[in-house]
Amino acid sequence: MKDFFTGRKITVFLHLLAWAILLGLPFYFFQRWDVGKDFIWLYYLSITINGLIFYSNYLILVPRFFFESRKHRYYISVCIILVFFYFISRVSNEMIFSAFPKNENTEAAGRPREEARRPPDGEPKPGPPMPGKFFDRPPFHQIHLINYGITSLFLIFFSMGLRVMERHSLIEKSQKELEKEKLNSELAFLKSQISPHFFFNTLNNIYSLISINAEDSQKAVLKLSKLMRYLLYESDHGNTRLSSELDFMNNYFDLMKLRMSDKVSLNISFPDKYDDINVPPLLFIPFIENAFKHGISYRGKSFIEVSMETTKTSLSFRCANSLVPPKEEVEDSNSGIGLDNVKKRLNLLFPGNHDLKIIQSADTFEVLLFINLA
């Protein structure tokens, strides 16, 4: 049902509904007014001509000329169509009036049935209007030209505006689909770039740990398998649960601890109780990997601090780390994703609903991210 009201079907439905109302109006006049056959013929003739003007502009002229930057051809075609249908309308009207001459039955046309059927009450009939008292009635052809001009121009502008709005809506839909595809490709890139060296070094650490502590090595293998399963499968379905993302980050921290010395201070503060809201997968890991890449020192003390606070409608994330000289960095220049990619992803996911602050000093690097999920 939702797809019906957002796709092409609703457009067709609205057009059919409008035509059903227009074609059904004479039945209303039959019930309420005394109308002659000339009125019915004139009404349906007018509806047919107006429909041809509307759809020739809506389906042919606007898409082929106006949208294709051939506006001079569009204006010429519109003028030709209006002149052509004017003469068709004028000739048809004359044929109808000649086929249904005015008589006593049609003099009552346009009066309510109650008034038309009311017997004469003996009052004298009104005489002819006094000369000079009223303006002379314009000729029929002049009235027809004015009415046709106003109606046809309204139909031209209305059909053009409707077509432009539909095209704009289609372009917006296409842009959203392109942005969605871009997000999916960036997510795939993100998954492929989350430090392949991290997996390689972790496997080496697990291999070394097997001869020292078999139980811890088994736990490490289990955490690594969970990490890889999340990367390969669970992050492919759009948004994920916050609990799954937190589990992924905790497993990441546990594996990174295998490579950390006692000189590194790692402080993690995740909420114990929280609403399990939906979040984009792998949104925070680039900041964390960047902290491990640039914040761990073999020679002196270093630190990494990661915290998160959540509500039903917002999320706050903080990641801070010490900065070490480039020669001491754990990873080489090929690892990591880069903050520019994360910024682009945030702009696509939460346009106008997030605040990312990056604060850097001589020895510290801090990321503050606030997301409005409402």
C-alpha positions in Angstrom: 0.0 0.0 0.0 2.9 2.4 0.8 4.5 1.7 -2.6 1.2 2.5 -4.3 1.0 6.0 -2.8 4.6 6.8 -3.6 5.0 5.5 -7.1 3.6 6.0 -10.6 0.4 4.2 -9.8 -0.9 7.1 -7.6 -0.3 9.5 -10.5 -2.4 7.4 -12.9 -5.0 7.0 -10.1 -5.3 10.8 -9.6 -5.7 11.3 -13.4 -8.5 8.7 -13.6 -10.2 10.2 -10.6 -10.1 13.7 -12.1 -11.6 12.4 -15.4 -14.3 10.4 -13.5 -15.4 13.6 -11.8 -15.4 15.7 -15.0 -17.3 13.1 -17.0 -19.8 12.6 -14.2 -20.7 16.3 -13.7 -23.5 16.3 -16.4 -25.4 13.7 -14.4 -25.4 16.2 -11.5 -26.8 18.9 -13.9 -29.5 16.4 -15.1 -30.8 16.0 -11.6 -30.7 19.7 -10.6 -31.1 21.7 -13.7 -33.1 21.6 -16.9 -30.5 21.5 -19.6 -30.8 20.8 -23.3 -28.8 18.4 -25.5 -26.8 21.4 -26.9 -25.4 21.9 -23.4 -24.3 18.3 -23.0 -22.7 18.3 -26.4 -20.9 21.5 -25.7 -19.7 20.3 -22.3 -18.2 17.1 -23.6 -16.7 18.8 -26.6 -15.0 21.3 -24.3 -13.8 18.6 -22.0 -12.3 16.6 -25.0 -10.5 19.6 -26.4 -9.2 20.7 -23.0 -8.0 17.2 -22.4 -6.2 17.0 -25.7 -4.5 20.4 -25.0 -3.5 19.2 -21.5 -2.1 15.8 -22.4 -0.4 17.0 -25.6 1.6 19.5 -23.5 2.0 17.2 -20.5 3.1 14.0 -22.4 4.7 15.3 -25.6 5.7 19.0 -25.7 7.2 19.5 -22.2 9.3 16.2 -22.1 10.5 16.4 -25.7 11.2 20.2 -26.1 11.0 22.0 -22.8 13.1 19.5 -20.8 15.5 19.1 -23.8 16.5 22.8 -23.8 14.7 23.3 -27.1 12.4 26.0 -25.7 11.9 27.9 -29.0 10.4 24.7 -30.5 8.3 24.3 -27.4 6.7 27.8 -27.7 6.1 27.4 -31.4 4.4 24.1 -30.9 2.2 25.4 -28.1 1.0 28.3 -30.3 0.3 25.9 -33.2 -1.7 23.6 -30.9 -3.7 26.4 -29.4 -4.6 27.9 -32.8 -5.5 24.5 -34.2 -7.8 23.5 -31.4 -9.4 27.0 -31.3 -10.6 26.5 -34.9 -11.7 22.9 -34.1 -13.6 24.3 -31.1 -15.2 27.1 -33.1 -16.3 24.9 -36.0 -17.7 22.3 -33.6 -19.7 24.8 -31.6 -21.3 26.2 -34.8 -22.2 22.6 -35.9 -23.8 22.0 -32.5 -25.8 25.2 -32.5 -27.0 24.5 -36.1 -28.0 20.9 -35.1 -29.9 22.1 -31.9 -31.6 25.4 -32.7 -32.8 27.4 -29.8 -36.5 26.8 -29.0 -38.9 27.0 -26.1 -37.5 24.0 -24.5 -34.0 25.4 -24.3 -35.1 28.8 -23.1 -35.5 27.3 -19.7 -32.0 25.8 -19.7 -29.9 26.9 -16.9 -32.9 27.5 -14.5 -33.5 25.2 -11.5 -36.1 22.5 -12.1 -38.4 24.0 -9.5 -38.4 27.4 -11.3 -38.7 25.9 -14.7 -41.7 23.8 -13.7 -43.4 26.6 -11.7 -46.7 27.5 -13.5 -47.1 31.1 -14.6 -48.6 33.3 -11.9 -50.2 35.8 -14.3 -47.5 38.4 -13.9 -46.6 40.3 -17.1 -43.5 39.2 -18.9 -40.7 41.6 -18.7 -40.4 43.8 -21.8 -37.2 44.3 -23.9 -34.4 46.2 -22.2 -34.4 49.9 -22.7 -32.0 51.0 -25.3 -28.8 52.5 -23.9 -29.5 51.2 -20.4 -27.1 48.3 -20.6 -24.0 47.7 -22.6 -24.6 45.6 -25.8 -23.8 41.9 -25.3 -20.5 41.0 -27.0 -20.8 38.7 -30.0 -20.6 34.9 -29.3 -17.3 34.5 -31.2 -15.7 37.1 -29.1 -16.9 35.5 -25.8 -15.8 32.1 -27.1 -12.3 33.4 -27.9 -11.8 35.0 -24.5 -13.0 31.9 -22.7 -10.9 29.6 -24.8 -7.8 31.7 -24.3 -8.1 31.8 -20.6 -8.9 28.1 -20.3 -6.2 26.9 -22.7 -3.4 29.1 -21.2 -4.4 27.8 -17.7 -4.2 24.2 -19.0 -0.8 24.9 -20.6 0.8 26.4 -17.5 -0.9 23.8 -15.2 0.3 20.8 -17.2 3.8 22.3 -17.5 4.0 22.9 -13.7 2.7 19.4 -12.9 5.2 17.8 -15.3 8.1 19.9 -13.8 7.1 18.9 -10.3 7.0 15.3 -11.2 10.4 15.5 -12.9 11.8 17.2 -9.8 10.4 14.5 -7.6 11.9 11.8 -9.9 15.3 13.6 -9.8 15.2 13.7 -6.0 14.3 10.0 -5.8 17.2 9.2 -8.2 19.6 11.3 -6.1 18.5 9.5 -2.9 19.1 6.1 -4.6 22.5 7.3 -5.8 23.3 8.5 -2.3 22.2 5.1 -0.9 24.4 3.3 -3.4 27.2 5.6 -2.5 26.7 4.8 1.2 26.7 1.1 0.4 29.9 1.4 -1.6 31.6 3.5 1.1 30.5 0.9 3.7 32.0 -1.9 1.6 35.2 0.2 1.3 35.2 0.8 5.0 34.9 -2.9 5.7 37.7 -3.7 3.4 40.0 -1.0 4.9 39.6 -1.8 8.6 43.2 -2.5 9.0 44.1 -5.7 7.2 47.3 -5.4 9.2 45.3 -5.6 12.3 44.0 -9.1 11.4 47.5 -10.2 10.4 49.1 -9.0 13.6 46.3 -10.3 15.7 46.8 -13.8 14.2 50.5 -13.6 14.9 49.7 -12.6 18.5 47.3 -15.4 18.9 49.9 -17.8 17.5 52.4 -16.6 20.0 49.9 -16.8 22.8 49.0 -20.5 22.1 52.3 -21.7 23.6 51.9 -19.5 26.7 48.1 -19.6 27.5 46.0 -21.9 25.4 42.8 -20.8 27.1 43.4 -17.1 26.3 44.3 -17.9 22.8 41.0 -19.8 22.3 39.1 -16.7 23.6 41.1 -14.5 21.2 40.3 -16.7 18.2 36.6 -16.6 19.2 36.6 -12.8 19.5 38.3 -12.5 16.1 35.8 -14.8 14.5 32.9 -12.7 15.9 34.6 -9.5 14.6 35.0 -11.0 11.2 31.4 -12.3 11.2 30.1 -8.8 12.0 32.2 -7.3 9.3 31.2 -9.8 6.6 27.5 -10.4 7.3 25.8 -8.4 10.0 26.8 -5.0 8.7 25.2 -5.6 5.3 21.6 -4.9 6.3 21.4 -1.1 6.5 21.3 0.0 10.1 22.2 -2.3 13.0 21.4 -2.4 16.7 23.5 -0.4 19.1 24.2 -3.5 21.1 25.8 -5.2 18.1 28.0 -2.2 17.4 29.1 -2.1 21.1 29.9 -5.8 21.0 31.9 -5.3 17.9 33.9 -2.4 19.5 34.5 -4.4 22.7 35.8 -7.4 20.8 38.1 -5.0 18.9 39.4 -3.6 22.2 40.0 -7.0 23.6 42.1 -8.1 20.6 44.0 -4.8 20.5 45.0 -5.4 24.2 47.0 -8.4 23.0 49.4 -6.0 21.4 49.5 -3.3 24.1 52.2 -2.8 26.7 51.6 -1.8 30.3 52.6 1.8 29.3 49.3 2.3 27.5 46.3 3.4 29.5 43.0 2.2 27.9 39.8 3.6 29.4 36.5 2.5 27.9 33.1 3.8 29.1 30.1 2.4 27.5 26.6 2.7 29.0 25.4 -0.3 31.0 21.7 0.4 30.4 20.6 2.0 27.1 17.9 1.9 24.5 18.9 -0.5 21.8 18.5 2.1 19.0 19.4 1.6 15.4 22.7 3.0 14.2 24.7 2.8 11.0 27.2 0.0 11.2 30.9 0.6 11.5 30.4 4.3 12.2 32.7 4.7 15.2 35.4 2.2 14.5 37.4 4.6 12.2 37.9 7.0 15.1 39.0 4.1 17.4 41.4 2.6 14.8 42.8 6.0 14.3 43.4 6.3 18.0 45.3 3.0 18.1 47.3 3.9 15.0 48.5 7.3 16.3 48.1 7.0 20.1 50.2 4.1 21.2 53.8 4.6 22.2 56.5 1.9 22.9 58.8 4.3 24.6 56.7 6.4 26.9 53.3 6.5 28.5 50.3 6.9 26.2 46.5 6.8 26.6 43.3 6.1 24.7 39.9 7.1 26.1 36.6 6.1 24.5 33.1 6.9 25.9 29.5 6.9 24.7 26.2 8.2 26.1 22.8 7.6 24.5 19.2 8.6 24.9 16.1 7.6 22.8 16.8 10.4 20.4 20.5 11.2 20.6 23.9 9.7 20.8 27.2 11.3 22.1 30.6 9.7 21.3 34.0 10.7 22.4 37.4 9.3 21.5 40.7 10.9 22.7 44.2 9.7 22.5 47.8 10.8 23.0 49.8 11.7 19.9 53.2 9.9 19.4 55.9 10.7 16.9 55.3 9.1 13.4 58.2 6.7 13.8 56.5 5.1 16.8 53.1 4.5 15.2 51.9 0.9 15.4 50.4 0.8 11.9 52.0 2.0 8.7 50.6 4.7 6.4 48.4 2.2 4.5 46.2 1.3 7.4 43.1 3.1 8.6 40.2 4.7 6.8 40.8 8.4 7.2 38.6 11.0 8.8 37.5 12.6 5.5 35.7 9.4 4.5 33.9 9.4 7.9 32.9 13.0 7.5 31.4 12.4 4.1 29.5 9.4 5.5 28.1 11.4 8.4 27.0 14.2 6.0 25.1 11.6 3.9 23.6 9.8 6.9 22.7 12.7 9.1 22.6 15.9 7.1 22.1 18.8 9.5 21.5 16.4 12.4 25.1 15.8 13.7 27.9 17.8 15.1 31.5 16.6 14.7 34.3 18.4 16.4 38.0 17.4 16.1 40.3 19.0 18.6 44.0 18.6 18.2 46.9 19.9 20.2 50.6 19.1 20.3 50.2 15.9 22.3 46.5 15.0 22.2 43.8 14.3 19.6 40.1 14.3 20.5 37.0 13.5 18.6 33.5 14.7 19.8 30.5 13.5 17.9 26.9 14.2 18.6 24.1 12.7 16.5 20.4 13.7 16.7 18.4 10.5 15.9 14.9 12.0 16.2 
